[in-house]
Amino acid sequence: MTEEPTTSSPRTFRIDADVMRGLEEEARRQGATVNGLTCRILRKYVKIGTKLEQFGILSFPKNDVLLIMNSVTDEELARLGLQIGKSSAKEIMLQLFGELSINTFRQFLSLYFNGYANWASFSEERRGDALEIRIGHSLGDKWSIFLKNYLEGAITETLKKKPEFKYVSSYSIILSITY
């Protein structure tokens, strides 16, 4: 999914020296320009961060998430994934985009699921009258159980469609939604 082209607007502003050094180091590490990195950071904050601050989003290291996941049964994890997918995905989509549609669901996966929350990588492909979605992650079986059920809850609640799960493994999920 690509974002719409935007025009740039030159601005001058002051940045603390330690922050600038951090931006320069990170840009160098990523093989990016400071300008490009700064634009990505600001875009993420403006498009998502400001709208989601009211949700009290928490960030956890992956190892802590795995510790929590591994202490819950697969059945309970599936139930929680379905419940959370039905409730929070809908609320986040409405806050970010103001409507529930296949296009806003795709944007949700790209901007929030893959970008802001960093839950998994995401790609999509149209196949006739269906949208095939591929999810990849590195967190194993438990995370796949949670994500599969989260996605099922989110899709049934927001799009009123039943997803067809074509493949679920320890590190990836492939599903299809018919238009």
N, C-alpha and C positions, 0 to 999 in steps of 0.2 A: 504494500500500500504506500503510495507516495503522497506527500503533502502538496497542497496547491502552491504554485510559485508565488513568492512574495518579493516585493521591492524593498531594497534596503534604505535606511534613512541615517545619514551620518550624524553622529552625536559625539560630544566631548564631555567626559566626566572624570572625576578623580576616584582612584581606587587606592586603598591602603597598600603600602609597599609589600607587606607580607602576603596579602591576598594576591597581588600581581605576581609575586614570585611563585606562589602555589599554582596559579593559572598557567604560567609559563612552563613550569615543570610538568604539569599534567598534559598540556598541549604537546610538549615534546615527547612524552611517553606514548601518547596516542597517535603521534605523527600528524597532528592537526595544527592549525594556526590558533593563536590566542583569540583572535576575532571569532573564528568558527566555533571554538569551544565556548566562549562567552555567550554567543548567540544561542547555542543549544541549551546552556544552563538557564538563561533568561526565558527562552521559549517554554521550557519545561515548567518553570515556576509560574509564568503568566497563564499558560494554557491549562495546567493541571493543579499545581501546588496551591495557588490562591483559592481555587474552588474546593479543594479537598481538605483544607486546614480545619474546617468545621467538623469533619469526621473523626479527628483525632487519630489519624493514621499512625501506626507504630512500625518501626523498622527493627528487625531482629537479624542477627547473623545467621547464616544458613545452618550452622551446627546447632544453634539453639532451636531452630524450627524443627530440625531432624530429631532432636531430643524429645521435643513435645510430641511430634508425630509418632515416634517409636513407642511412646508410652500409652497410646490409644489403640484399641482394636481396629481392625480393618472395617468392620461393620459400623462402628461409631464414627470413624473417619469419613466413610461414605455418607452417613446420615448428616454429619456436620457440613461436608462439602455441598450437599444438595441444599440444605437449609441456608447456608451463607450465600451460595450462588443465587438463590431465589430472592434474597433480601438485599444484600449489599451491592451486587452487580447492578440491579435496577436503580437503586438510589444514586450510585456513582454515575451511571449513564445519564440519568436525568439532571444531575448537577452539572456535568460536563457539557452535555449536548442539548438538553431541554426536550428530548423526545426519545422514543424507543422505536428503532427500525433496524433493518439489516445493515444499513450504512453506519449508523451510530454504534451498533454492536462491533463492527469491524474496526471502527475508530477506537472503541473501548479496548479491544484486544491489542491494538497497536500502541496507543498512548499510555494506557494504564497497566494492563496485564503484562505487556512486554517491556514498556518503557519505565513508567513511574514505580510500579511495585516490583518489577524485575522478577516476576514469578517464573517466566519461561520465555523462550524465543517463540516467535509466531510467524507463519507465512500462510498465504492463501492462494487458491487457484480456482477459477471458474471452470466447471465441468458440466456443460449443457445447462440444465435448469437447477444445478446445485452449486453450492460454494463448499469447496474442500478446504478444511483448516488443518494445518499441521503445527503441533505444539512440541517443542523440545526442551528438556531440562536435564539437570545433573543430580537430582535429589532422590532417585530410586523409586521403588515400588509404592511406598506409602504416599509420596507426593503425587504419583500418578493416580492413585485411588482418589485422593482429595480433589485433584484438578479435574478428573473425568466427571465426578459428581458435581463439582462447582460449575463446570461448563454446562452440564445437563440442566441443572437448576436455573442457571442464568438464561439459557436459550429458551427453555419452556416458559419461564416467567416473562421475559422481555419480548420474545418474538412469537410466542404461542406456537412453537414448532417443536417437533421431537427430533433431536439429532440422531444420526446414524453413526455409531462408533465403529470405524473400520479396523482400527488397530490400537491397542493399548499395551505398552511395555513399561519397563522400569524407567525409561528415559524419553519416551515419546507417545503422543496421542494423535491419531488421525481421525477426523470426524467430518461428516458431510451434513449440510443443511439444505433442504430443497426449498426453492423459492415458491 
